[in-house]
Amino acid sequence: MKPFGQNGRPPRPTKLPEVRGEKRPPSAVPPSARKPAIMQEPVLVLNATFEPINVTAVRRAMVLMIKGVAQAEEVNHTEVHSASRALPVPSVIRLLAYRHIPQQTRALSRKNILLRDRNTCQFCSRTLPASELTLDHVVPRSRGGRSSWENLVACCYRCNNSKGDRTPEEAGFALARRPRPFTLHTSRQLMRLIGNKDEKWRKYLFY
Ligand SMILES: [Zn+2]
């Protein structure tokens, strides 16, 4: 798949709430907090207005807290200790300054298309590991189909082979869902999926 963009270059990937230009200095994370799996657990990121904007990992959430960019809204019981203080492990953080989130879509990439389609073949609805999925041009390229959010879907190799150079109608296939760009709306749906398990997230996500 060729990357696409206004000038033939892929659009810059937009990670929603990342703080632009911010490097994470290793010193910002307490040494005792470096190893455990808990540092990889998901943390919901809210805008200053309490609007959910992204999911990040505990480690990064704590960097944002230590830097004074965000504060914890919900914490887990566990604490990690640095030399000088004990820090609660956040489950939900909120940015202290409002961040404008452009309604622009994410970069068109294999990874993001699989994420949008939740690793599910859009023709046979089987959910598979990424290694067993390919991207299918709904309208084949040979028929003028473009590489776009609306024309690329996650597809298993079996369906991809049997569809060949035909349109879904010609092949007798139906799309599970109409393919759409990965927007903030898509992100919200994914946040809800992840947040379903965490009670502390729910009040921010299910409104
Ligand atoms: Zn399939």
Residues whose N, C-alpha, C, O or C-beta is under 5 A from the ligand:
A	BS01	ZN	C121 F123 C124 C156 C159
